[in-house]
């Protein structure tokens, strides 16, 4: 089992920045992919960005050039730097990991990001 705890959400004006942080605990040595998904009201959960242990990244087109994912492989922590935020970025952001062994996926409890003037 893996437990994920997120922090860093909040309210920001359009054009502003926020950083999200997620720490994994438990069976962390088998973690491969770490990243972030988001879900806006009435919409499906969608990919924001992920990064594998090898450093391969995958970003949603809507956040490329604005968001940057990074991670600490040893500590199994993942970060998301969000710049030039837009109202359409408003959502609950979920930390996500995928194991390299059994391919199980785990989710954090979510952190709210609101972009509004």
C-alpha positions as CSV (number, residue, x, y, z in Angstrom):
1,X,0.0,0.0,0.0
2,X,1.0,3.6,-0.7
3,X,-0.3,6.7,1.1
4,X,-0.1,10.1,-0.6
5,X,-0.4,13.4,1.1
6,X,-0.8,16.6,-1.0
7,X,-0.4,20.2,0.0
8,X,-0.1,23.6,-1.7
9,X,-3.5,24.3,-3.2
10,X,-5.3,27.6,-2.7
11,X,-6.8,30.6,-4.3
12,X,-4.8,32.7,-6.8
13,X,-5.6,35.4,-9.3
14,X,-5.4,34.8,-13.0
15,X,-1.8,35.0,-14.1
16,X,-0.5,34.0,-10.7
17,X,1.5,30.9,-9.6
18,X,1.1,28.1,-7.2
19,X,3.1,25.1,-6.2
20,X,1.8,21.7,-5.3
21,X,3.6,19.1,-3.2
22,X,3.0,15.4,-2.7
23,X,4.8,13.0,-0.4
24,X,4.4,9.2,-0.7
25,X,4.8,6.8,2.2
26,X,4.4,3.0,2.6
27,X,5.6,0.8,-0.2
28,X,7.5,3.5,-1.9
29,X,10.4,1.5,-3.4
30,X,8.2,0.1,-6.1
31,X,6.9,3.4,-7.3
32,X,7.6,4.2,-11.0
33,X,5.3,7.0,-12.3
34,X,4.4,9.9,-10.1
35,X,2.3,12.9,-11.1
36,X,-0.9,14.9,-11.0
37,X,-4.4,14.7,-12.3
38,X,-7.2,17.1,-11.9
39,X,-11.0,17.2,-11.9
40,X,-13.2,20.2,-12.4
41,X,-16.8,20.2,-11.3
42,X,-19.0,18.2,-13.7
43,X,-16.0,17.0,-15.7
44,X,-13.9,13.8,-15.8
45,X,-10.6,13.5,-14.1
46,X,-7.8,14.4,-16.5
47,X,-4.1,14.1,-16.8
48,X,-2.0,17.2,-15.8
49,X,1.5,15.9,-15.8
50,X,3.4,12.7,-14.9
51,X,7.1,11.7,-14.6
52,X,8.7,8.3,-14.4
53,X,11.6,7.3,-12.3
54,X,13.7,7.6,-15.5
55,X,12.7,11.2,-15.9
56,X,10.3,10.8,-18.8
57,X,7.5,13.4,-18.6
58,X,4.0,13.6,-20.0
59,X,2.0,16.9,-19.9
60,X,-1.5,17.7,-21.0
61,X,-1.4,20.1,-23.9
62,X,-3.4,22.7,-22.0
63,X,-0.6,23.1,-19.4
64,X,2.6,22.7,-21.5
65,X,4.9,25.7,-21.1
66,X,3.0,26.8,-18.0
67,X,3.4,23.9,-15.6
68,X,6.5,22.0,-14.6
69,X,6.7,18.7,-12.8
70,X,9.6,17.5,-10.8
71,X,10.4,14.8,-8.3
72,X,12.8,13.6,-5.7
73,X,13.3,9.9,-6.6
74,X,14.9,9.0,-3.3
75,X,12.2,10.6,-1.1
76,X,9.4,9.7,-3.5
77,X,8.1,13.2,-3.5
78,X,6.6,15.0,-6.5
79,X,6.1,18.7,-7.2
80,X,4.1,20.7,-9.6
81,X,5.0,24.3,-10.3
82,X,2.0,26.1,-11.9
83,X,2.6,29.5,-13.6
84,X,0.4,31.8,-15.6
85,X,-2.7,30.2,-14.1
86,X,-6.0,30.5,-15.8
87,X,-9.6,30.3,-14.5
88,X,-9.9,27.0,-16.4
89,X,-7.2,25.5,-14.3
90,X,-9.6,25.6,-11.4
91,X,-10.0,22.0,-10.1
92,X,-9.2,19.5,-7.4
93,X,-5.7,18.3,-8.1
94,X,-4.9,14.7,-7.2
95,X,-1.5,13.2,-6.6
96,X,-1.0,9.9,-8.5
97,X,1.5,7.1,-8.4
98,X,1.8,3.9,-10.4
99,X,3.8,0.9,-9.2
100,X,6.5,-0.7,-11.4
101,X,5.8,-4.2,-10.1
102,X,2.0,-4.9,-10.0
103,X,1.0,-1.7,-11.9
104,X,-1.4,-0.7,-9.1
105,X,-2.3,3.0,-9.0
106,X,-2.8,5.1,-5.9
107,X,-4.4,8.5,-5.4
108,X,-4.1,11.3,-2.9
109,X,-7.1,12.9,-1.3
110,X,-6.9,16.0,-3.5
111,X,-6.2,19.6,-3.0
112,X,-8.3,22.5,-4.3
113,X,-6.8,25.0,-6.7
114,X,-9.0,28.0,-7.5
115,X,-8.0,30.7,-10.1
116,X,-10.3,33.7,-9.8
117,X,-10.1,37.4,-9.6
